[in-house]
Amino acid sequence: FFISPLQTGRIDKSYPTVCGHTGPVLDIDWCPHNDQVIASGSEDCTVMVWQIPENGLTLSLTEPVVVLEGHSKRVGIVAWHPTARNVLLSAGCDNAIIIWNVGTGEALINLDDMHVDMIYNVSWNRNGSLICTASKDKKVRVIDPRKQEIVTEKEKTHEGARPMRAIFLADGNIFTTGFSRMSERQLALWNPKNMEEPIALHEMDTSNGVLLPFYDPDTNIIYLCGKGDSSIRYFEITDESPYVHYLNTFSSKEPQRGMGFMPKRGLDVNKCEIARFFKLHERKCEPIIMTVPRKSDLFQDDLYPDTAGPEAALEAEEWFEGKNADPLLISLKHGYIPGKNRDLKVVKKNILDSKPAANKKSDLINAPKKAADASNTQNEAKLDEILKELKSIKDTITNQDERISKLEQQMAKIAD
């Protein structure tokens, strides 16, 4: 796959790519806590995590930071945990879901007996304590991955045979898209505590493109992009009937092959941009920008409530031990400026970069066993020291950040 700066115009065929997989890449996902880290799943049955250089690629990248091996068939889905650092989920055609600690390269949770058929998609909830999956057997399942149990499931969520999708909303409800028995496209809203009947069910049209939902938790708007459609429909989810309110349709002439969605902190708040899509055509990628026109040049608080920032709320180990935390929110009042957080990325890089050194164990095979054991113990002791030091530096930085924001608030009050 290939990573380009946001620029317009034709890109040279010789542009460097990320090319470490031995089979086609089926899914990619940028890490929400580090803008330089991306995960990819492939037909070669592996998941790879890549560190992209700060200024982009000048040479093709063939060496991943870590290779995650555990699936027996192709890996079609990768999804980072929304609030815990270095936690990655992958789902493959072996009907298994594996949750990895990327920092150590280990598969810590393996859900291999919950799905009897192909998994269409997987979605984390707001704080990453649950996942929901849509499967070819027409079931939507809500799973607690750490307890390794199905919390609830709904058979025949949509009765049609074509693929469906299910995503968690910010309030914990589940939004699904699928097909009726008569092959009409449907969308539905469900309460996972009572899946007997949907909160709302709407029939759309008879097109056969799978509806891909993109959700903005800040404004509670869902954008539906049909594969092969040339339109994007969007709906607002509310607590009042009919719960799923149709807003509008964006139409164009050319059909979309796929669609990408810019995170909220990448939008231009000065232009009242509330969503930006990247529409994949046969030979190009086209940005589609959604704006809400406003006469005032002031910051629009109602369009930009505090949104999830790039800082992780939990470390991987804390999440695997059972802790939960909501995303750490940031204000977009002055636009997102990748400032202090950029500097912190060095620490994250070191965590990622130091782990693959574990591969060097193979060098010790020929050495006497006692010497190997001794060096392992020394390495572990050093690692512990480094991790302790890292934790104390992080704590210091967090404290300083809090202190800075308090001082900034005091300054703002004085200025007012």
Order of alpha helices (4+ residues) and beta strands (2+ residues): beta-beta-beta-beta-beta-beta-beta-beta-beta-beta-beta-beta-beta-beta-beta-beta-beta-beta-beta-beta-beta-beta-beta-beta-alpha-beta-alpha-alpha
